[in-house]
């Protein structure tokens, strides 16, 4: 299988609320919107090297099955900003046993976001040729 592109899709019954969180609060940029008859029923957002799609539909609790891993320069700084905005913190920013700095937060639909900073000395940053 040759995968040319990929995206994570979150189905929501409240597109405006989802957009307010992902675009407004997290600052993700729009790749494209879609719909019919002048009505936007979905939006695709840039997500680092991939895409996140928010699509209108019947909402489900995907929080247990779907998690988004978002690498950022400073997870601790993001925690302060997200707490001030009233975002639910599931696990405060801190060093995990596997060496990454992680902050776990929850979006308005129960989807967990793992906000991650890779420390300078972590093996993910080095090629082990």
C-alpha beads as a LAMMPS data file, in Angstrom:
LAMMPS data file: protein, C-alpha beads

129 atoms
128 bonds

1 atom types
1 bond types

-500.0 500.0 xlo xhi
-500.0 500.0 ylo yhi
-500.0 500.0 zlo zhi

Masses

1 110.0

Atoms # bond

1 1 1 0.000 0.000 0.000
2 1 1 1.328 3.412 -0.948
3 1 1 -0.247 6.043 1.330
4 1 1 -0.103 9.451 -0.342
5 1 1 -1.897 11.458 2.321
6 1 1 -3.757 10.953 5.575
7 1 1 -5.995 12.825 7.971
8 1 1 -7.845 12.329 11.208
9 1 1 -11.601 12.945 11.012
10 1 1 -13.699 14.058 13.976
11 1 1 -17.460 13.818 13.402
12 1 1 -19.400 16.440 15.332
13 1 1 -22.984 17.589 15.706
14 1 1 -21.698 21.089 16.582
15 1 1 -19.304 22.228 13.854
16 1 1 -19.150 25.803 15.158
17 1 1 -18.048 24.596 18.608
18 1 1 -15.424 22.277 17.127
19 1 1 -14.100 25.069 14.875
20 1 1 -13.947 27.480 17.802
21 1 1 -11.734 24.990 19.663
22 1 1 -9.430 23.840 16.834
23 1 1 -9.224 27.073 14.827
24 1 1 -9.870 29.706 17.458
25 1 1 -8.199 28.258 20.530
26 1 1 -5.509 25.981 19.057
27 1 1 -4.896 28.242 16.039
28 1 1 -5.027 25.562 13.315
29 1 1 -5.295 27.020 9.815
30 1 1 -7.953 26.114 7.235
31 1 1 -6.858 23.940 4.308
32 1 1 -10.348 23.847 2.784
33 1 1 -14.044 24.006 3.624
34 1 1 -16.754 21.960 1.938
35 1 1 -20.522 21.668 1.791
36 1 1 -23.445 22.276 -0.541
37 1 1 -25.801 25.137 -1.355
38 1 1 -23.623 27.667 0.469
39 1 1 -23.656 25.714 3.734
40 1 1 -20.345 24.613 5.230
41 1 1 -20.676 21.044 6.516
42 1 1 -16.995 20.331 7.028
43 1 1 -13.573 21.875 7.257
44 1 1 -10.101 20.422 6.796
45 1 1 -7.371 22.009 8.917
46 1 1 -3.606 21.835 8.549
47 1 1 -2.141 19.674 11.326
48 1 1 1.631 19.772 11.023
49 1 1 2.503 17.285 8.285
50 1 1 -1.096 16.045 8.029
51 1 1 -4.678 17.231 8.232
52 1 1 -7.530 17.249 10.734
53 1 1 -11.061 17.153 9.305
54 1 1 -14.111 18.291 11.267
55 1 1 -17.273 16.903 9.653
56 1 1 -20.915 17.484 10.492
57 1 1 -22.707 14.343 11.647
58 1 1 -24.031 12.531 14.670
59 1 1 -21.599 13.073 17.524
60 1 1 -20.062 10.050 19.201
61 1 1 -17.760 9.758 22.191
62 1 1 -14.500 8.998 20.454
63 1 1 -12.391 9.980 23.442
64 1 1 -11.399 6.415 24.272
65 1 1 -10.623 5.323 20.708
66 1 1 -9.137 8.457 19.141
67 1 1 -6.284 10.557 20.465
68 1 1 -4.454 13.360 18.673
69 1 1 -0.695 13.692 19.187
70 1 1 0.386 17.309 18.649
71 1 1 4.066 18.200 18.914
72 1 1 4.658 21.765 20.097
73 1 1 7.734 23.773 21.127
74 1 1 6.682 24.079 24.812
75 1 1 3.946 21.937 26.382
76 1 1 4.217 23.835 29.684
77 1 1 3.486 27.177 27.974
78 1 1 0.541 25.607 26.173
79 1 1 -0.826 24.360 29.488
80 1 1 -0.907 27.878 30.923
81 1 1 -2.686 29.194 27.830
82 1 1 -5.218 26.353 27.681
83 1 1 -6.009 26.476 31.414
84 1 1 -6.675 30.208 31.083
85 1 1 -9.112 29.402 28.255
86 1 1 -10.963 26.847 30.407
87 1 1 -9.825 23.704 28.574
88 1 1 -10.138 20.466 30.573
89 1 1 -6.715 19.178 31.643
90 1 1 -6.598 15.389 31.924
91 1 1 -2.886 15.191 32.859
92 1 1 -0.766 18.278 33.628
93 1 1 2.402 18.924 31.631
94 1 1 5.318 16.856 32.826
95 1 1 8.076 14.432 31.878
96 1 1 6.727 10.988 31.032
97 1 1 8.613 7.728 31.805
98 1 1 9.461 7.482 28.069
99 1 1 11.192 10.884 28.204
100 1 1 8.716 13.185 26.440
101 1 1 7.106 16.225 28.036
102 1 1 3.357 15.699 27.637
103 1 1 0.175 17.563 28.495
104 1 1 -3.121 15.720 28.015
105 1 1 -6.207 17.874 27.354
106 1 1 -9.745 17.189 26.131
107 1 1 -11.581 18.867 23.254
108 1 1 -15.291 19.840 23.511
109 1 1 -16.346 16.388 22.243
110 1 1 -14.222 14.299 24.606
111 1 1 -11.323 13.648 22.209
112 1 1 -8.013 13.576 24.050
113 1 1 -5.139 15.635 22.691
114 1 1 -1.613 14.721 23.697
115 1 1 0.349 17.978 23.515
116 1 1 3.990 16.891 23.354
117 1 1 7.409 18.517 23.514
118 1 1 10.408 16.414 22.525
119 1 1 13.374 17.379 24.752
120 1 1 16.656 18.190 23.008
121 1 1 18.347 15.070 24.383
122 1 1 15.535 12.627 23.502
123 1 1 16.358 9.799 21.017
124 1 1 13.492 10.941 18.735
125 1 1 15.674 13.955 17.874
126 1 1 18.696 11.872 16.906
127 1 1 19.414 9.541 14.021
128 1 1 21.086 6.422 15.256
129 1 1 22.927 5.440 12.054

Bonds

1 1 1 2
2 1 2 3
3 1 3 4
4 1 4 5
5 1 5 6
6 1 6 7
7 1 7 8
8 1 8 9
9 1 9 10
10 1 10 11
11 1 11 12
12 1 12 13
13 1 13 14
14 1 14 15
15 1 15 16
16 1 16 17
17 1 17 18
18 1 18 19
19 1 19 20
20 1 20 21
21 1 21 22
22 1 22 23
23 1 23 24
24 1 24 25
25 1 25 26
26 1 26 27
27 1 27 28
28 1 28 29
29 1 29 30
30 1 30 31
31 1 31 32
32 1 32 33
33 1 33 34
34 1 34 35
35 1 35 36
36 1 36 37
37 1 37 38
38 1 38 39
39 1 39 40
40 1 40 41
41 1 41 42
42 1 42 43
43 1 43 44
44 1 44 45
45 1 45 46
46 1 46 47
47 1 47 48
48 1 48 49
49 1 49 50
50 1 50 51
51 1 51 52
52 1 52 53
53 1 53 54
54 1 54 55
55 1 55 56
56 1 56 57
57 1 57 58
58 1 58 59
59 1 59 60
60 1 60 61
61 1 61 62
62 1 62 63
63 1 63 64
64 1 64 65
65 1 65 66
66 1 66 67
67 1 67 68
68 1 68 69
69 1 69 70
70 1 70 71
71 1 71 72
72 1 72 73
73 1 73 74
74 1 74 75
75 1 75 76
76 1 76 77
77 1 77 78
78 1 78 79
79 1 79 80
80 1 80 81
81 1 81 82
82 1 82 83
83 1 83 84
84 1 84 85
85 1 85 86
86 1 86 87
87 1 87 88
88 1 88 89
89 1 89 90
90 1 90 91
91 1 91 92
92 1 92 93
93 1 93 94
94 1 94 95
95 1 95 96
96 1 96 97
97 1 97 98
98 1 98 99
99 1 99 100
100 1 100 101
101 1 101 102
102 1 102 103
103 1 103 104
104 1 104 105
105 1 105 106
106 1 106 107
107 1 107 108
108 1 108 109
109 1 109 110
110 1 110 111
111 1 111 112
112 1 112 113
113 1 113 114
114 1 114 115
115 1 115 116
116 1 116 117
117 1 117 118
118 1 118 119
119 1 119 120
120 1 120 121
121 1 121 122
122 1 122 123
123 1 123 124
124 1 124 125
125 1 125 126
126 1 126 127
127 1 127 128
128 1 128 129
